[in-house]
Amino acid sequence: MSELAKKTCVPCRGGVPPLAGKELGNLAKEVPQWKVVDGHHIVRTFTFPDFKQALAFVNKVGAIAEEQGHHPDISLGWGKAEVTTWTHKINGLTESDFILAAKIDGI
């Protein structure tokens, strides 16, 4: 388990700037299979041999999201699930988005 995955998501109350620059780049390196899109959100597509396994994965992601109080957008299809996350309160990325990504990578 990565050091990032050991952390807990922190609720964002707003009033903080989204991650950018070196800080964003350093966190992105910790979850290399996730793609930073326009400095606004991160996304990763997971593939599976069938719908049943993709659905089981999505349910596990949902359980982690509830536990962490940080909820991604999830798109489910046959043999795939795409997870997108950002911090809605600031309309950008925070460390919690990367913590959630690292926890999802651990599934």
Residue pairs with C-beta under 8 A, 6 or more apart in sequence:
1 106
2 30
2 102
2 105
2 106
3 30
4 27
4 30
4 31
4 98
4 99
4 102
5 99
5 102
5 103
5 105
5 106
7 95
7 99
8 68
8 99
9 68
9 69
9 70
9 96
9 99
9 100
10 94
10 95
10 96
11 69
11 70
12 87
12 89
12 90
12 94
12 96
13 89
14 89
14 90
16 90
16 94
17 90
17 92
18 39
18 40
18 87
18 90
18 91
18 92
18 93
18 94
19 27
19 39
19 92
19 93
19 94
19 95
20 39
24 36
24 39
24 93
27 93
27 95
27 98
28 34
28 36
28 42
28 98
30 98
30 102
31 42
31 44
31 98
31 101
31 102
31 105
33 44
33 105
34 42
34 43
34 44
34 101
35 42
35 43
35 44
36 42
36 93
37 43
39 92
39 93
40 86
40 91
40 92
40 93
41 84
41 85
41 86
41 93
41 97
42 84
42 85
42 86
42 93
42 97
42 98
42 101
43 82
43 83
43 84
43 85
44 82
44 83
44 101
44 104
45 80
45 81
45 82
45 83
46 54
46 57
46 80
46 81
46 82
46 83
47 79
47 80
48 54
48 57
48 79
48 80
48 81
49 79
50 78
50 79
51 77
51 78
51 79
53 79
54 76
54 77
54 78
54 79
54 80
54 81
55 76
57 81
57 107
58 74
58 76
58 81
60 107
61 72
61 74
61 81
61 83
61 104
61 107
62 74
64 100
64 103
64 104
64 107
65 71
65 72
65 100
68 96
68 99
68 100
68 103
70 85
70 87
70 96
70 97
70 99
70 100
72 83
72 84
72 85
72 100
72 104
73 83
73 84
73 85
74 81
74 82
74 83
74 84
75 81
75 82
75 84
83 101
83 104
85 97
85 100
85 101
86 92
86 93
86 97
87 93
87 94
87 96
87 97
